[in-house]
């Protein structure tokens, strides 16, 4: 390529449709999924109640979502000295929420830490697959992790 040549690139898919018919959305994330959370906050219909749980190392990330969705319930969960991808703070926090059939749940972050979250939502709460989307964006210790890999090999749907 030379200066002035045209270049094309592809980025995150924009074709993902926002689920309809839910009164509430719960968004779970670590720092790596904050851009996706911001997008969800902008895309969800104004009448949908939103709860956001974000795992962070400590204070300082809050400004990323500031002002995007007035009225959204934001909870910043500090993992303290735990290394990224080793904490269970999201798993513990989501289990404190009341989640019913009128709730859509989206989660993004370190794949291993999200397996128990997904199992709780799908197996214990028995939420249908259409009501739960869990995305392993990265896996601790794995270079070039393919986020299309099933999060939970024992339950790949």
N, C-alpha and C positions, 0 to 999 in steps of 0.2 A: 504494500500500500504506500501511496504517496500523499503528502498533504493535499487536501481538496477532494480526494477520492471519497465516494460514499461508502459508509459502513452500516451494517445492520446488526442488531443484537436482539436477543430475547431476554425477558426478565421474568419476574414472578407472574404467574398466571393471573389474569384478571377475569377469567371466565367463571370463577366460583360464584355460585348464586347464594344469596342469603336465604336461609330457610324461612318459610313463612308459616304463620299460624301459631306461633309461640308467644305467650305473654311475657316471658322472661328469658334472658340469655345469661349464662355464666361463662366467663372467659377466664382461663387459667394460663399462666405463662411464666417463663423465666425471662431474663433480660434479652435473650436472643429472639424472643417472639414479640417484643414490644412493638415493632413496626406492624405486625399482623394484628395485634390488639388495637392499635390506632385505626387501622383500616376497618376492623369490625365495628368499632365505636362510631365511625362515620357512616357505615353502610346499614346498620340495623335501623329499622323503622323507629321514629320518635316515640311511639307508644309502647315500645318494648322496654321493660325494666331491665337494667343491666347491672350485674355484679361482676367485678373484676378482682381476681386474686393474682398478685404478681410476686414471685420470689426474686429477691435482690440480695446482693451482698450486704448492703446497708443503705443509709440515707444517700440521696443524690440522684436517683432515677425518677423521682416523682414528677419532675417538670416535663418529662417526655409525653405524658398523657394529659397534662394540665389544660383545662378548658375545652377538651375535645367533645365531651358529652356531659353537659350540666345535668345533675341529678343521678349520674351513675354512682354506684357504691364502689369505691376503690379501696382495696386493702393491700398495703405493701407489707410483705412478709420477709423479714430479714433472716437469712440463714446464718448470719454471724460468721464465725471462722470456718465453717464447713466449705470445702471446695465446691465450685460449681459442678452440678451433676451428682452430688452425693447426699443431698438433703431430702428430707421427707416433708418439708413444711407445706408444700402444695397439697400433698395427699392428706395430711392431717387437717388442713384448713377446709378443704372441700367437703370433708366428712362432717363438718360442723354445720354446713348449709342444709336447708330444707330444699330438696330438689324433687319436683313432681313431674308428671307427664306433660305439663304445660311449659316445661323448661328445656331449652336447647343448651347443650354444653359444648364448648370448644376449648381445646387445650393445645399448647405448643411449647416445646422446650426439649430438654434432654430426654432421650427416648427411654432409658432405663427407669428414670424416676417417674415417668408417666404410665408405666405398665400397671402398677397397683391402682392408680387413679382410674384408668380405663376398666380394669377388672371390677372395681367397685361400682362404677356407673352401669356397666353392661350386665354383670353377673349378679351382684348383690341388689342393686336397685332395679334391675331388669329393664332399663331404658332401651327402647328400640334403637337399632343402628342409625336410623335417620335422625335421631335426637342427640347423637354423640359424635363428635369428630375430634380425634386425638392425633396430633402430628408430632412425631419425633423429628425435630429439626437437626439434632446432632446426638452423638453417642460418645460419652466420655471414653477417651483412649482410642477412638476409631477415626482415622484420617479418611476424608472423602466419603463420609457416611451417606448412603443413599436414603433420603427421607421417604422414598416410596416403599422401602422394605417394610413388611408388616411389623407393627410395633410389638405385638405379642404373638410369637409363632404358635402358641397353643390356642389362639383364637384370632385368626387372621382377617376376619371380615372388616 
